[in-house]
């Protein structure tokens, strides 16, 4: 035995029990280690199968007619790559995925061109607007000056009409101006309002 180097027959009961306990403990430890290895192998096998299935799913088809001498080997090589020993129900999703990816790329290209066309159009409109605005800014400024002058003239005309007694006309047509003129007139007369 490892502990004493004696033959089992020569061990005392205490030595025998101690040796048996040590062996049981070692056996339990080895069983736990063995179970962990079994779980790891199971996980690894499952992971390998998932990888093989993914590769088979994305792999382009190999069932197409090939006019060269390697025709028979293509399918075998493809199955070897995915680690299979048999066909995948004659289904190859790689070509379908490739077609969908190419269609998506074409749609992205179409949308990009459309967006770029929109941007060019928008930029063109903006530059035309800027050009027109610059060329007509003098006209706009002159019109704004004219509007300001006409507003001042209108205010003066309403003031004259009010001062000549057209209070009711001013009140009905220019109520805000009437309020201002009424307060000014009351202030100048000391708060007395003279009727017409």
C-alpha positions in Angstrom: 0.0 0.0 0.0 1.1 3.5 -0.6 0.8 4.8 3.0 2.8 2.1 4.7 4.3 -0.1 1.9 2.9 -3.1 3.8 0.8 -5.9 2.5 -2.9 -5.6 3.3 -2.8 -8.7 5.4 -0.2 -7.1 7.7 -2.1 -3.9 8.3 -3.8 -3.1 11.5 -7.5 -2.3 11.6 -6.8 1.4 12.0 -4.2 1.4 9.2 -6.7 -0.5 7.0 -9.5 1.9 7.7 -7.3 4.9 7.1 -6.1 3.4 3.8 -9.7 2.6 2.7 -10.8 6.1 3.5 -7.9 7.5 1.5 -8.8 5.3 -1.4 -12.5 6.2 -1.2 -11.6 9.9 -1.2 -9.3 9.4 -4.2 -12.0 7.5 -6.0 -14.6 10.2 -5.3 -12.2 12.8 -6.5 -11.5 10.9 -9.7 -15.3 10.4 -10.2 -15.9 14.1 -9.9 -13.1 14.8 -12.3 -14.4 12.2 -14.7 -17.9 13.8 -14.6 -16.5 17.2 -15.3 -14.6 15.8 -18.3 -17.7 14.1 -19.5 -19.7 17.4 -19.3 -16.8 19.3 -21.1 -16.8 16.6 -23.9 -20.6 16.8 -24.2 -20.4 20.6 -24.4 -17.6 20.4 -26.9 -19.5 17.9 -29.1 -22.6 20.1 -28.9 -20.6 23.2 -29.9 -18.9 21.3 -32.7 -22.3 20.2 -34.0 -23.6 23.8 -33.9 -20.6 25.0 -35.8 -21.1 22.3 -38.4 -24.8 23.1 -38.8 -23.9 26.8 -39.1 -21.3 26.1 -41.8 -23.8 23.9 -43.7 -26.4 26.6 -43.5 -24.2 29.4 -44.9 -22.2 27.3 -47.4 -23.1 27.9 -51.1 -24.7 24.9 -52.9 -22.6 22.2 -54.4 -25.4 20.3 -56.1 -25.1 22.4 -59.3 -23.9 20.6 -62.5 -20.1 21.1 -62.9 -18.6 20.2 -66.3 -15.2 19.2 -64.9 -13.8 16.0 -63.5 -14.2 17.1 -59.8 -18.0 17.1 -60.0 -18.4 14.1 -57.7 -15.9 15.4 -55.3 -17.5 18.8 -54.6 -20.4 17.4 -52.5 -18.1 15.1 -50.6 -15.6 17.9 -49.9 -18.4 20.2 -48.8 -19.8 17.5 -46.4 -16.3 16.8 -45.2 -15.8 20.6 -44.4 -18.9 20.5 -42.2 -17.9 17.2 -40.6 -20.9 15.3 -41.8 -21.0 11.7 -42.9 -24.2 12.1 -44.9 -26.2 14.7 -46.9 -28.1 17.5 -45.3 -31.5 16.6 -46.8 -30.4 18.0 -50.1 -31.0 21.5 -48.7 -28.4 24.2 -49.1 -29.3 27.6 -47.7 -26.0 29.3 -48.7 -27.3 30.2 -52.2 -30.5 31.6 -50.8 -28.7 33.7 -48.3 -26.2 34.9 -50.9 -29.2 36.0 -53.2 -30.8 37.8 -50.3 -27.5 39.5 -49.4 -27.0 40.6 -53.0 -30.6 41.9 -53.2 -30.1 43.9 -49.9 -26.8 45.4 -51.3 -28.7 46.4 -54.5 -31.4 48.1 -52.4 -28.8 49.9 -50.3 -27.1 51.1 -53.5 -30.5 52.3 -54.9 -31.4 54.1 -51.6 -27.9 55.7 -51.5 -28.2 57.0 -55.0 -31.7 58.3 -54.3 -30.5 60.1 -51.1 -27.5 61.5 -53.0 -29.9 62.8 -55.8 -32.1 64.4 -53.1 -29.1 66.1 -51.6 -27.9 67.4 -55.0 -31.5 68.7 -55.6 -31.7 70.3 -52.1 -28.3 71.9 -52.6 -29.3 73.2 -56.0 -32.5 74.7 -54.6 -30.6 76.3 -51.7 -28.0 77.8 -54.0 -30.8 79.2 -56.3 -32.6 80.6 -53.3 -29.4 82.2 -52.1 -28.8 83.7 -55.5 -32.3 85.1 -55.8 -32.2 86.4 -52.3 -28.9 88.2 -53.0 -30.1 89.6 -56.3 -33.4 90.9 -54.8 -32.2 92.1 -51.5 -32.0 95.7 -52.7 -35.6 95.4 -53.9 -36.8 93.9 -50.7 -35.0 96.6 -48.7 -36.7 99.3 -50.8 -40.1 97.7 -50.3 -39.5 97.4 -46.5 -38.6 101.1 -46.5 -41.8 101.9 -48.5 -43.9 99.9 -46.0 -42.4 101.7 -43.1 -43.0 105.1 -44.8 -46.6 104.2 -45.6 -47.2 103.0 -42.0 -45.9 106.3 -40.7 -48.1 108.2 -43.2 -51.2 106.2 -42.1 -50.4 106.9 -38.4 -50.2 110.6 -39.3 -53.4 110.6 -41.2 -55.3 108.8 -38.4 -53.8 111.4 -35.9 -55.0 114.3 -38.1 -58.5 112.7 -38.4 -58.7 112.3 -34.6 -57.5 115.8 -34.0 -60.3 117.1 -36.4 -62.9 115.3 -34.4 -63.3 111.9 -36.2 -63.0 110.1 -32.8 -65.7 107.5 -33.6 -64.2 106.7 -37.0 -60.8 106.2 -35.4 -62.2 104.1 -32.6 -64.0 101.8 -35.1 -61.2 101.4 -37.6 -58.0 101.8 -35.5 -58.9 100.8 -31.9 -55.3 100.5 -30.8 -54.5 103.9 -32.2 -57.7 105.3 -30.7 -56.6 104.2 -27.2 -53.2 105.8 -27.5 -54.7 109.1 -28.9 -57.4 109.1 -26.2 -54.9 108.8 -23.4 -52.7 111.5 -25.0 -55.8 113.9 -25.4 -56.9 113.3 -21.8 -53.5 114.0 -20.5 -53.2 117.2 -22.4 -56.6 118.5 -21.2 -55.9 117.6 -17.6 -58.3 114.5 -17.6 -61.3 116.3 -19.2 -62.8 114.8 -22.3 -64.5 117.2 -24.6 -67.4 115.9 -26.6 -67.7 116.7 -30.3 
